[in-house]
Each structure stands twice: as structure tokens, then as C-alpha cells.
Amino acid sequence: KAIFEDPSVGCAGCHIPGPFTDGKVYYLETVTEAESQAHAKQAQVGLADPLSFNTPTLRGLWNSAPYLHNGRARTLREVLDLTAGRMGDTSRLSEADKEDLIEFLEAL
């Protein structure tokens, strides 16, 4: 919990304890090249931006794999590795810290 709430890690900034979401929409750099190309085509015909995502609640996370908007993260560890520096900053965490964070997330 301490790692999750650590402002330098940034998890609790968008996943506010209680509801574990802030209810906002963000553009995230978690899209694949194919998704980016499809978005460019959709933007040419005036479609809404499909690359913006609602902050999901983290409640029940233990039972909602795969993760991310496209399901490319099979585990929470993959989420931390794929999003380091994009959604919070888990890049500075030790392996033990990451395991502790995952254990906290799986308890929600």
C-alpha cells in the first residue's frame, strides 16, 4: 500500500483509493503501432479519438486479466513493465517493490 500511495510512483494520482479511479479520460502511450495507424485513418474521417481511455477501477483486478485496453498484458507484472514511465513511474522500483505492489493490487 505504501508503494501504491507513494507520490513519486504515482499510482494513487489516477487510481484514487476508495473507488481506485479518478473517472477521467487520458491519452496513454500504450497503443501499438497498428492501433496508431488505425487511429490516423479514423482521424481523417472525423471519428472520435479512440486512443483515449477511461481510468479503470483497480477493484477486482485479480480477476480481470488480461490487462490494458488491448489485453496485451497477461499479468500485472507485464503491466508494470510495459507502462513504466507512462502510467506512474514504476521504473525505479526494485524487484521486491514490484512484487509488493502486485500483492497489494491483487488484494483490492
C-alpha positions in Angstrom: 0.0 0.0 0.0 2.9 2.4 0.8 4.3 1.9 -2.7 0.9 2.4 -4.3 0.4 5.7 -2.4 3.9 7.0 -2.8 3.6 10.2 -4.8 6.9 9.5 -6.7 5.4 6.3 -8.0 2.1 8.0 -8.9 -0.4 5.1 -8.9 -2.8 6.8 -6.5 -2.8 10.0 -8.5 -5.3 8.4 -11.0 -6.4 5.3 -9.1 -7.6 7.3 -6.1 -8.0 5.0 -3.1 -11.6 4.2 -2.4 -13.0 3.9 -5.9 -9.5 3.3 -7.3 -10.3 5.5 -10.3 -10.5 9.2 -10.9 -13.2 8.9 -13.6 -11.1 10.8 -16.1 -10.1 10.0 -19.7 -6.4 10.1 -20.7 -4.3 9.6 -23.8 -1.8 7.0 -23.0 1.2 5.8 -24.9 0.2 2.2 -24.5 -1.1 1.7 -28.1 0.6 -0.5 -30.6 1.9 0.8 -34.0 -1.1 -0.9 -35.7 -3.5 0.9 -33.3 -1.7 4.2 -34.0 -2.1 3.7 -37.8 -5.7 2.8 -37.5 -6.3 5.9 -35.4 -4.7 8.1 -38.1 -7.1 6.7 -40.6 -10.1 7.2 -38.3 -9.0 10.8 -37.6 -9.0 11.6 -41.3 -12.7 10.9 -41.5 -13.5 12.8 -38.3 -14.1 9.9 -35.9 -13.6 10.4 -32.1 -10.2 9.7 -30.6 -10.2 6.0 -29.8 -6.7 6.3 -28.2 -8.1 8.0 -25.0 -9.0 5.7 -22.2 -11.0 5.9 -19.0 -9.1 5.2 -15.8 -10.3 1.8 -14.8 -11.0 0.9 -11.3 -8.5 -1.4 -9.7 -11.1 -3.2 -7.6 -11.2 -6.9 -8.6 -8.1 -6.5 -10.6 -7.0 -10.0 -9.5 -9.9 -11.4 -11.6 -9.7 -9.2 -14.7 -6.7 -10.4 -16.8 -5.7 -9.8 -19.5 -4.8 -6.1 -18.8 -4.6 -2.8 -20.7 -7.1 -1.7 -23.3 -6.0 -4.3 -25.8 -5.3 -7.2 -23.5 -1.6 -7.4 -24.3 -0.5 -7.6 -20.7 -1.3 -11.1 -19.4 -0.1 -10.4 -15.9 0.2 -7.4 -13.6 4.0 -7.7 -13.8 3.7 -7.2 -17.6 1.6 -4.1 -16.9 4.3 -2.7 -14.7 7.0 -3.4 -17.3 5.0 -2.2 -20.3 3.8 1.0 -18.7 6.9 2.1 -16.6 7.1 5.9 -17.0 3.8 6.1 -18.9 1.3 5.3 -16.2 3.0 6.3 -12.9 6.7 5.6 -12.6 7.5 2.0 -11.6 10.8 2.1 -13.4 12.7 2.9 -10.2 11.2 0.2 -8.1 13.2 -2.8 -7.1 12.0 -6.3 -8.0 10.9 -6.8 -4.3 8.9 -3.5 -4.5 7.2 -4.6 -7.7 6.2 -7.8 -6.1 4.9 -6.0 -3.1 2.9 -3.6 -5.3 1.4 -6.5 -7.2 0.4 -8.2 -4.0 -1.4 -5.1 -2.9 -3.1 -4.7 -6.2 -4.3 -8.3 -6.2 -5.8 -7.8 -2.7 -8.1 -5.0 -3.9 
